[in-house]
Amino acid sequence: MSAAKKYKPMDTTELHENTENIAACLKKAENAAPTAAAASSLGRSAFAAQNMNSASTNGERLPNFSKLGGSHAEIRTASTTSNLLNRMGAIHNSKPGDVKKIVIKNFKAKPTLPDNYSEDTYVKLEEAVIAIQLSKPIKYSLEELYQAVVNMCSHKMDAQLYAKLKELTEQHVKRNIKLKELTGGSMDKLILLEKINHWWLSFCQQMIMIRSIFLYMDRTYVLQNSSIHSIWDMGLDLFRIHFAQNSVVQKRTVDGLLALIEKERQGSTVDRGLLKSLVRMLCDLQIYTSSFEEKFLDATNQLYKAESQRKMQELEVPEYLQHVNKRLAEENERLRHYLDSSTKHPLIYNVEKELLAEHLTSILQKGLDSLLEDNRLNDLTLLYGLLSRVKNGTSELCGNFNGFIKKKGRTIVIDPEKDKSMVQDLLDFKDKMDVIVRTCFEHNEKFTNSLREAFEFFINQRANKPAELIAKYVDMKLRSGNKGTTDEELEKTLDKIMVLFRFIHGKDVFEAFYKKDLAKRLLVGKSASVDSEKSMLSKLKQECGGGFTSKLEGMFKDMELSRDINTAFRGHALSNNRDVHNLDLCVSILTMGYWPTYAPTEVTMPPQFINPQQIFNKFYLEKHSGRKLQWQPTLGNCMLRAQFDAGPKELLVSLFQALVLLLFNDKPILSYEEILAATLIEDGELRRTLQSLACGRARVITKTPKGREILDGDQFDFNNEFTNKLFRIKINQIQMKETNEEQKATEERVFQDRQYQIDAAIVRIMKMRKTLSHNLLITELFNQLTFPVKPADLKKRIESLIDRDYMERDKDNQNQYNYVA
């Protein structure tokens, strides 16, 4: 065709576009063969690239069937090219504003194929495909074969070419699948697998080579027809169809794979590369799941089911857990090396099910207690890691862990013979379980709560006693003389004790014994550290509130006020009374409501004690009119200066010990009855006092006859021959130790205080509700009371309040109470 008659001026953009179009036409016309060669180079066959390189090296020009139209076409193409190039140069060399005429003409005749070209090409391509399939040399160069495919496809013969190629491939697959060496039953399984693998790998290489020759068809005809498989997929599809139809070959292949895997599981070394290649074959053929995976999982279940039953009988739990962990690691290795990733979940699930889930109860019952008892942290960590992989594994482990704590803890709490070491045993047990939860059970909140619940359960199995012993343990730690413990260690111990304290239901019992022991520490100056005392007090306040510690805080206030009063009294005594100059009197003023209740005791005081006591009475009551002082000799202590043959000594003694020793200033030998009459000390207290002075380590008096017990008629005389390397000697104060009577009295006070609290709670509830049924009242009381109580005890207190007219039964409903204003 020709260009238009008139032209408008062409801008720069149009000029470039036309230039590019012309260049594209030239490239398409002249470089058809190089383009085909370039396309051929995109193939995946190294062999094809080698042939092409050798052809170009020899300097031979490969056939190009696009130029079969004759020499006139070649001349016309050359002239057209020359004219076009000249015109392009003219365009570029023209001045702005010049208008040039461009004429582009079509080919006069379309290139045609020679006669019998398609038949000859079919034969040539068929020979090449068969040669590739039989691993024989190819007569023709790959570039020539590729160009032949291009020409066939360009002249609408691609459908026939594709069908012919498919037919050749199917014949090849059928021929190989029916070989006797694959279908015969006498061949060794390993050799069979190697042959099948060799066949498969060869087939893949052959299909890659064939596809490189037919690449043009694969990228044109196949892409334009969505219903047709690519050459590679077509080959796999044919392989899959005939491999799946031949049940003998398929079965022998799968059985061989299973046998090889089982051999590896028994500990033998196998060719993992062979396994990987064949498993990949099954995956590529898309028959992995249907033909292999199901049988593989069944074989796995049977193997590990029998093995787990045998190993559970042969091995202890730690060794069995190691075996399970080893098996799981081996299966993961198989997944990593040759099994398909889709098998991971069902495989690991089945292994865990047969080795762990089916024996979960047996593992826990057989070995958990011993692992916890022996503190085998590594085995417990492994156990937790394995059981967390199976359903309900951690729940079962947590339940058995809870049961062990309750059983072990109960043996510590219930046995009275272990009372001396109960608290320390509980602290050690708690530390041990905390370490296990933290390190072995990954600080799992479920196990932390279970541990707390178990401790709270067993520590309250024995009412009141743990609370009492914990209070005494605190007293022991806070008492002076607790050597070898730093302040930091003491603080950590107090924190641990507070953990046990939280588990106790009867906290009022702890308060009663703690208050009594605190009073002794404060009054006799045996507290190790005021800071530690206040630290413990702040912990109790934080845990139970200000109401729990108000009386304890009052005790500390009394001690501070007493120091101020004693300072003022010394100044008063020095300026007004000469009779107390030789007596260093220190008085502790105690508020009765804050301190434990002490029974009043009357003893005979020597004159050197009575006069300062009366002076202090007068001094205090002048400052605080309306108050009354009640002296408690049982809490007093003294320091006496004694003269022995070896020299003077200072004796730190209780007030009762001082009263006895002062009697020997008037008479060197005294009988038990004379001492009792002179001091009026209670009989049991006097016997303990004399025992501490005559039978202890520091024997400042001697007893006749000798013996550990103080009996009526015993004679006592001052021991002038007493010696000791120390100048100041502390004589053990036996009367300060808690007796059974004091313990019972403390428990009785706790019981009495609980009755008062129950009465107050009942009145408070009834005053608010006015009318309430018996069951609702009992429920409200359980919610409000902080200590354990039985319904029968509550009923007794309700009856007591009815008798005292605080409430009454409803006349119409005996199960309902009315508040009496």
DRENGU-153950 format. One record per residue (C-alpha): x, y, z; residue in three letters. Coordinates in steps of 0.5 Angstrom, whole numbers, plus 500, padded with zeros to 3 digits. Layout:
BEGIN
XYZALA...
END
This chain:
BEGIN
500500500MET502507499SER502513504ALA497519504ALA498524499LYS499530504LYS503530510TYR503535516LYS509536519PRO512530524MET514532531ASP520528534THR515523538THR512521532GLU519520528LEU522516534HIS516511534GLU516510526ASN523509527THR522504532GLU517500528ASN521500522ILE527497526ALA522492529ALA520490522CYS527489519LEU529485525LYS523481524LYS524480517ALA532478517GLU533475524ASN528470524ALA533464524ALA537467530PRO531469534THR529461533ALA536459536ALA535464542ALA529461543ALA532454543SER537456548SER532457553LEU531450553GLY533446559ARG538441556SER545442557ALA546437551PHE542442546ALA547448548ALA553443547GLN551442539ASN549449538MET556451540ASN559446536SER555448530ALA557455530SER564453532THR565449525ASN563455521GLY557452518GLU550456517ARG545452520LEU538451515PRO533456515ASN527454512PHE524461512SER528462506LYS525457502LEU522462497GLY527463492GLY533468491SER528473488HIS525474495ALA532474498GLU534480493ILE528484495ARG529483502THR536486501ALA533492497SER528493501THR532493507THR537498504SER531503502ASN529503509LEU535504512LEU537510507ASN530513508ARG531513516MET538516515GLY534522510ALA529523516ILE535524521HIS539528517ASN533533514SER532539517LYS526541521PRO520543517GLY522538511ASP517533509VAL519526506LYS515521503LYS515514506ILE513508502VAL512501506ILE510495501LYS508488503ASN511482501PHE508480494LYS508472495ALA508469502LYS513464504PRO511456503THR514450505LEU517445500PRO513439498ASP513433503ASN516438508TYR511436514SER512428512GLU519429512ASP519433519THR515428522TYR520423521VAL526427523LYS522429530LEU520422531GLU527419530GLU530424535ALA524423540VAL526415540ILE533416540ALA532421546ILE528416549GLN533410548LEU539414550SER542414543LYS545419539PRO541424535ILE543425528LYS540432527TYR542438531SER538441536LEU537448533GLU535444526GLU530440530LEU527446534TYR527450527GLN523445524ALA518445530VAL517452529VAL516452522ASN511446523MET507451528CYS507457524SER504453518HIS498450523LYS501443524MET502444531ASP496440533ALA498434529GLN505435532LEU503435539TYR498429538ALA504425535LYS509427541LEU504425546LYS503418542GLU511417542LEU511418550THR505414551GLU508408547GLN515409551HIS512409558VAL508403556LYS514399554ARG518401560ASN512399565ILE511392562LYS518390563LEU519383566LYS525386571GLU519391574LEU513386574THR517379576GLY517377583GLY524374584SER528381584MET530384591ASP526390593LYS532394594LEU535393587ILE528394584LEU527401587LEU534402584GLU531400577LYS525404578ILE529410581ASN533410575HIS528409570TRP524415573TRP530420573LEU532418566SER524419564PHE525426567CYS531428563GLN528425557GLN522430558MET527436559ILE531434553MET524433549ILE521439551ARG527443549SER526441542ILE519442542PHE519449547LEU516453541TYR510449541MET510449549ASP510456549ARG505458543THR500452542TYR499449549VAL499456552LEU493458547GLN489452549ASN488451556SER485444556SER492441554ILE497440558HIS504442557SER509437555ILE512436562TRP505435565ASP503431559MET509426560GLY508426568LEU500425567ASP502419562LEU507416567PHE502417573ARG496413569ILE500407567HIS504407573PHE498407577ALA494402573GLN500397573ASN498395581SER504390581VAL509395580VAL506400584GLN505395590LYS512393589ARG515400589THR511402595VAL512396599ASP520397598GLY519404600LEU516401607LEU521396608ALA527400607LEU524405612ILE522400617GLU530397616LYS532404618GLU527405624ARG531398626GLN537402626GLY540400620SER543405615THR539406608VAL540410602ASP536416604ARG538419597GLY534413594LEU528414598LEU528422597LYS528421590SER522415590LEU518419595VAL519425590ARG517421584MET510419588LEU509427590CYS510429582ASP505424580LEU500426585GLN499419588ILE503420594TYR497420599THR493415596SER498410594SER504411600PHE502415605GLU496411608GLU500405608LYS506408611PHE502411617LEU499404618ASP505401618ALA508407623THR502405628ASN503398628GLN510399629LEU510404635TYR504400638LYS508394639ALA514397641GLU511402646SER508396650GLN514392650ARG518398652LYS514400658MET515393661GLN522393660GLU524401661LEU524405667GLU520412666VAL526416665PRO529411660GLU522411656TYR522418656LEU529418653GLN527413648HIS520417646VAL524423645ASN529419640LYS524416636ARG520423635LEU527426633ALA528420628GLU521422625GLU523429624ASN529427621GLU526423616ARG521429614LEU527433613ARG530428609HIS525425604TYR518425607LEU513430604ASP512436609SER504434608SER506428612THR509431618LYS502433622HIS499426621PRO506422622LEU508426629ILE501425631TYR501418630ASN507417634VAL505421640GLU499418640LYS502411640GLU508412645LEU505417649LEU497418649ALA496411650GLU500410656HIS499417659LEU496414665THR501409666SER507414665ILE505418671LEU503413676GLN509409675LYS514415675GLY512422676LEU512421684ASP520418684SER522424679LEU519429683LEU522426690GLU529425687ASP528432684ASN530430677ARG529436673LEU532434667ASN527428666ASP521433669LEU523438663THR523432658LEU516429661LEU513436661TYR515437654GLY513431651LEU506431655LEU505438652SER505435645ARG499430647VAL491432648LYS490433656ASN497431657GLY499437661THR492437665SER494430667GLU501432669LEU498437673CYS493433676GLY498428678ASN503433681PHE497436685ASN496429688GLY503428690PHE504435693ILE498433697LYS500427699LYS507429701LYS505435704GLY500431709ARG506427711THR510433714ILE504436717VAL500430720ILE506427724ASP507430731PRO514427731GLU516432726LYS513438729ASP520441731LYS522441723SER515442720MET516449718VAL523448715GLN521442712ASP515446709LEU519451706LEU524446703ASP519443700PHE516449697LYS522451694ASP523445691LYS516445688MET517452686ASP524450682VAL520445679ILE514449676VAL519455674ARG524451671THR521444668CYS514446667PHE516453664GLU512457669HIS506455667ASN500458670GLU496452671LYS501449675PHE503455679THR495455681ASN495447683SER501448687LEU498454691ARG491450692GLU495443694ALA499447699PHE493450702GLU489444702PHE494440706PHE497445711ILE490446714ASN489438715GLN491439722ARG488445725ALA491450728ASN498447729LYS501449723PRO500456725ALA502456732GLU509452729LEU510458724ILE509463729ALA514460733LYS519459727TYR519466726VAL520467733ASP526463733MET529467726LYS528474730LEU531472736ARG538474738SER543469738GLY541467731ASN548467728LYS550465721GLY544469718THR545476714THR540481714ASP539479707GLU538472708GLU533473714LEU529478709GLU528472704LYS527467710THR521472712LEU518472705ASP518465704LYS515464711ILE509469709MET508465703VAL506459708LEU502464712PHE498466706ARG496458706PHE493458713ILE486459715HIS487460722GLY491466722LYS488468729ASP492463732VAL498465728PHE497472731GLU496470738ALA502466738PHE506471734TYR504476739LYS506472745LYS513471742ASP514478740LEU512481747ALA518476750LYS523479745ARG521486746LEU521485754LEU527481755VAL531485749GLY532479745LYS530481739SER535480733ALA534487729SER528492730VAL529493723ASP527486722SER521486727GLU518492723LYS519489716SER515483719MET510487721LEU509491715SER509484711LYS503482716LEU500489715LYS500488707GLN497481707GLU492482713CYS490489713GLY491494719GLY486491723GLY491485724PHE497489726THR494494730SER495491737LYS502489735LEU504496732GLU501498739GLY506494743MET512497739PHE509504741LYS509502748ASP516500748MET518507745GLU514511750LEU517506756SER524509754ARG522516754ASP519515761ILE525511764ASN529517761THR525522765ALA524518771PHE532517772ARG532525772GLY527525777HIS530520781ALA537523781LEU535530783SER530528789ASN531521791ASN538518794ARG535511795ASP535509788VAL542512786HIS545505786ASN539501782LEU538502775ASP531501774LEU528500767CYS520499767VAL516497761SER509501761ILE505496757LEU498498755THR493492757MET489491750GLY495491746TYR499486750TRP498478751PRO494477758THR498475764TYR495472770ALA497477776PRO502474780THR504476788GLU511475790VAL515477796THR520483794MET526485798PRO526492800PRO532494795GLN526493790PHE520495793ILE523502795ASN524504787PRO518501785GLN514505790GLN518511788ILE516510780PHE509509782ASN508516785LYS512519779PHE508515774TYR501517777LEU503524778GLU504525770LYS498520768HIS493521773SER487516773GLY491510771ARG493504775LYS499500774LEU499493775GLN506490776TRP508483773GLN514480776PRO514474771THR517478765LEU522482769GLY530481769ASN536483773CYS543484773MET546482779LEU554483781ARG556476785ALA563475789GLN566468788PHE573466790ASP575466783ALA573474783GLY567478781PRO562476776LYS556479773GLU550475773LEU544476768LEU538473771VAL530473771SER527477777LEU525470780PHE532468779GLN534474782ALA530473788LEU532466790VAL540469789LEU539475794LEU536470799LEU543467800PHE546474802ASN543473809ASP544465810LYS549461806PRO544454806ILE537454805LEU532449804SER527448798TYR521450803GLU525456806GLU526459799ILE518458798LEU516461804ALA521467803ALA519468796THR512466795LEU514464788ILE509459785GLU511452786ASP512449779GLY516456777GLU520456783LEU522449782ARG524451774ARG528457777THR532453782LEU533448777GLN536453772SER541455778LEU543449781ALA543444775CYS544448769GLY551450766ARG552456770ALA551452777ARG552458782VAL548454787ILE549447789THR544442791LYS544437796THR543431794PRO545432787LYS540430781GLY536434775ARG530434779GLU528439785ILE524435790LEU522437797ASP527437802GLY533439798ASP538443801GLN541449797PHE548453798ASP551458795PHE557456790ASN563460792ASN568455788GLU564457781PHE568459776THR567461768ASN572465763LYS567470762LEU565476766PHE558477765ARG554470765ILE547469762LYS543464766ILE538460762ASN531463763GLN527456764ILE521460766GLN521464759MET520457755LYS513456753GLU510450758THR504446756ASN499450760GLU501457757GLU500453750GLN493451752LYS492458755ALA494461748THR489456744GLU484458749GLU484465748ARG484464741VAL478460742PHE475465746GLN476471741ASP473467735ARG467466739GLN467474740TYR468474733GLN462470731ILE457473736ASP459480733ALA458477726ALA451474727ILE449481730VAL452485725ARG448481720ILE442481723MET442488725LYS443489717MET438484715ARG433484721LYS430478718THR434472716LEU433464715SER438459718HIS441457712ASN442464709LEU445466716LEU450461716ILE452462709THR453469710GLU457467716LEU462463712PHE463469707ASN465474713GLN469469718LEU476469716THR478462720PHE475455719PRO469454723VAL464448723LYS456449722PRO455446729ALA459451733ASP455457729LEU449454731LYS451454739LYS453461738ARG446463735ILE443459741GLU447463746SER445470742LEU438468743ILE438466750ASP441473751ARG436476747ASP440479741TYR435475737MET429471737GLU426465733ARG420467728ASP413465731LYS411462725ASP417459722ASN422456727GLN427456721ASN427464721GLN431469726TYR428476727ASN433481730TYR431484737VAL433492737ALA
END
